[in-house]
Amino acid sequence: MFVAHIRVLPALGHLERVSSDHLRRLGDNGMSKVDRRHFVRLSGAAGAGLLGLMGAGRALADGGPDDGGPAPDVPPPDLGAPGGPPSCPTPSGLCGNPSDSGAGNELWERVQVCTGARPSPPFVDCLTMTSTYVVLRGAPTNTHNYLLLPTCRVKGIECPWIATTAAPNYWLDAWNNAQAGQPGHVVYPTIGLGINSVAARQQDQLHIHLAGIHSGIQTQLNQYDSTITNNPSRWRNQFVPILGVSASPAVSPYRTYRVLRVATLNMNLFTLLRDQVVRPTGAAMGDQILAVTPRLVGSGGFYVLNSQLALPNPAGLPIGTATVDFLLAYA
């Protein structure tokens, strides 16, 4: 079996984020399931880390002013238009029911306010609305923290419907909405998109974070570029260690990710994840995370990062993770 990995020298976005101590229990030793009701806000000033990069020097891992390199060419965003009701998943335990409400469903209730299916309050600042998604502000409120949510009732990454041909391409929608001129324009040197696993999220309505990505993450990906596959069938065995940013010094942000290079976001990344990673490895879709950031070297395109807590990474590499918080800059 082909296994590509890199050895190194020893070395919400919407309400609150998962607390560092619970992530440590969940993601650093895997001994207990996270208590999803205990959260702290993620600080963007979490500090820096240094990583040996196979003869490529050392990369700074905190948020920085700029990564350099060309940004990918971006066509004018096609945000769609309000229209008739979209095709939505059949209500189920994995996908949820439109009647769901209460704790953990506050984001879904806000989507319903935007679509007119639920009266206000709460007051919701619906930045962008189409028949298939809405864009809201994240918390803390700033110019690099937004959320894209389906207008359908979709609990999260575990819902099988999102990987079918009936589902919109939410990742392309998220990317287009993060561009200049849009209400959800991400003002940051480099954009990062991400979705958490079931265990690491607070809100049970699928939401893709439109945020920044810490500069050191981009630097490491750029320097690993020649070893990162663009073959989807090899994605599940393409392991790359990345030193991210942690909100707590007690939690190591050094984790392993599967990384794939893609030329565009025209394919459904949920389908790609299901077919090329989840099914071949016998993993659970709900345990996965996904993150996307531009590829700033070579011919451009994007890096797609995936991980899970029980990542079957080779010996000598750090563990996987159930959260995108080590990668994305919200605050």
Secondary structure, 3 states (H helix, E strand, C coil): CCCEECCCCCCCCCCCEECHHHHHHHHHCCCCCCCCCCEECCCCCCCCCEEECCCCCEEECCCCCCCCCCCCCCCCCCCCCCCCCCCCCCCECCCECCCCCCCCCHHHHHHHHHHCCCCCCCCCCCCEECCCEEEEECCCCCCCEEEEEECCCCCCCCCHHHHCCCCCCHHHHHHHHCCCCCCCCCCCCCEEEEECCCCCCCCCCCCEEEEEECHHHHHHHHHHHHHCCCCHHHHHHEEEEEECCCCCCCCCCEEEEEEEEECCCCCCHHHHHHHHHHHHHCCCHHHCEEEEEECCCCCCCEEEEEECCCCCCCCCCCCCCCCCCCCEECC
